[in-house]
Amino acid sequence: MEQAELLETLEQLPVAKQAEVLDFARFLVERARKDSVAPKTLRESSLAQWINQPLNVKDFQPLTREEANAR
């Protein structure tokens, strides 16, 4: 499809539909960009990073088994 044909077709649509087409085109570009990025290994995943470096919350005290069961 040539750009001129695409523009001619878009101009025939109402403005709201043109916005939908633009939004969809941006979605396709983003998806294509993500598909071109090499997939991470499990070791590089965010889950593995979280396991290796868990979030530390200052002054956090986990509930005891009894406290958790009481709730």
C-alpha positions as CSV (number, residue, x, y, z in Angstrom):
1,M,0.0,0.0,0.0
2,E,1.4,3.4,-1.0
3,Q,1.4,6.3,1.4
4,A,-0.8,8.4,-0.9
5,E,-3.5,5.6,-1.0
6,L,-3.3,5.3,2.8
7,L,-3.7,9.1,3.3
8,E,-6.6,9.2,0.8
9,T,-8.4,6.4,2.6
10,L,-7.9,8.0,6.0
11,E,-9.2,11.4,4.8
12,Q,-12.5,9.7,3.9
13,L,-13.0,8.7,7.6
14,P,-14.5,10.9,10.3
15,V,-12.0,12.5,12.6
16,A,-12.8,10.1,15.5
17,K,-12.1,7.1,13.3
18,Q,-8.9,8.7,12.1
19,A,-7.8,8.9,15.7
20,E,-8.7,5.2,16.2
21,V,-6.6,4.3,13.1
22,L,-3.6,6.3,14.4
23,D,-3.9,4.7,17.9
24,F,-4.0,1.2,16.3
25,A,-1.0,2.0,14.1
26,R,1.0,3.2,17.2
27,F,0.0,0.0,19.0
28,L,1.3,-2.1,16.0
29,V,4.6,-0.2,16.0
30,E,5.0,-0.7,19.7
31,R,4.2,-4.5,19.4
32,A,6.6,-4.8,16.5
33,R,9.3,-3.1,18.5
34,K,8.7,-5.4,21.5
35,D,8.8,-8.5,19.2
36,S,12.1,-7.5,17.8
37,V,13.8,-7.3,21.3
38,A,15.4,-10.6,22.2
39,P,13.4,-12.4,25.0
40,K,15.0,-12.4,28.4
41,T,16.2,-15.5,30.0
42,L,14.6,-16.6,33.3
43,R,17.8,-15.4,35.0
44,E,17.3,-11.9,33.6
45,S,13.6,-11.7,34.4
46,S,12.1,-9.3,36.8
47,L,11.0,-12.2,39.0
48,A,14.6,-13.4,39.3
49,Q,15.8,-9.9,40.1
50,W,13.1,-9.6,42.8
51,I,14.1,-13.0,44.3
52,N,17.8,-12.0,44.3
53,Q,17.1,-8.5,45.7
54,P,13.8,-8.5,47.6
55,L,12.2,-5.3,48.6
56,N,13.2,-4.1,52.0
57,V,10.7,-2.0,54.0
58,K,12.1,-0.1,57.0
59,D,10.7,-1.3,60.3
60,F,8.6,-4.0,58.7
61,Q,7.7,-6.8,61.1
62,P,5.9,-9.8,59.5
63,L,3.0,-11.3,61.4
64,T,3.5,-14.3,63.5
65,R,1.6,-17.4,62.5
66,E,-0.8,-16.8,65.4
67,E,-1.4,-13.2,64.4
68,A,-2.1,-14.2,60.8
69,N,-4.5,-16.9,61.9
70,A,-6.3,-14.6,64.2
71,R,-7.1,-12.3,61.3
